[in-house]
Amino acid sequence: MVTIRLPDEMEAQLEVLTNLDNTTKTEVIRTALSEYIEKHLLEKSSYELGKDLFGKYSSDESDRSVSYKERIRKIIHEKYSH
């Protein structure tokens, strides 16, 4: 069992919400805590959110960061070898 202390204003707002929704304080707090836990446990890192946009993951070229000089040479050669 867990006991929490709420500021008077927050407890008054909770009381209003429970009356409007015809529910209990316990249910409102349980739902809010459940959403909070889910959000923070399932939160992804910046890398995980963008990994499909990075180098080999978006291009399917595992040596992309190693072979960039060769790609640039090829582009310049194609552009100026008329």
N, C-alpha and C positions, 0 to 999 in steps of 0.2 A: 504494500500500500504506500502511496506517495501523498504527501500533504503539500499544498502550495499556498503561498501568500500572494494575494493580488492587491494592487493599489485600489482604494475605494472606488475611484472613477471606473477602472477596468471591471471591477466586480459589478458595478451598477449597469454597465453596458452589457455584460454577460447576462445579467438578470433580464434585461429588456429583450435580448436576442432569444433567450430560452422561452420567454413568454410568447414572443412572436412566432417562433418555429414550433411551439408546443413540444419541446424536448427538455433534456436535463443539462445541468452544468457539466456533469461528468461526460455526457455524450459529446458536447461541443468541444470540451478540452481534449477528449480522447481523439476526436477527428482531427483537430488542429495539430496535435502532437504526432499523430500518424502521418499526416501530410508533411510535416517538418522533417521527420525521420526519413521518409521516402525520398524527399528532395535532396537531403544531404548525403544519404548513402548511395544514391544513384547518380550523384553529380559527377560529370566527366571532367578530366583535366583539359587544359587548352590544347594540348597535343592530340588527345583523343577526339576532340571536336573538329580539328582541322587536318587530321592526318591524310584524308583523301585529297587534300589540296597540296600536299608536300611531295616534291621530287618523285621518287620511284613509285610512290603510292598512286599518284594521279596519272603518271605517264606509262606505267608498267616497264620502265627502264631502270634497272637496279643500279646502273653505273652512271646515271645522269649527272651527278655532281663531279665525277671524275673525267667524263668525256666532253665537258662543255667547251674546252678550248678547240677541240677537233671540230665540233659542230659550228663554232664561230668561224673558224678557218674555211670550212666548206661553204658557209653562207657568203662570206666575203669573196671567195673564189668564184662562186656562181654569179655573183653580182657584177664583178669586174672582169670576167674572162670572156669578153665578146669577141 
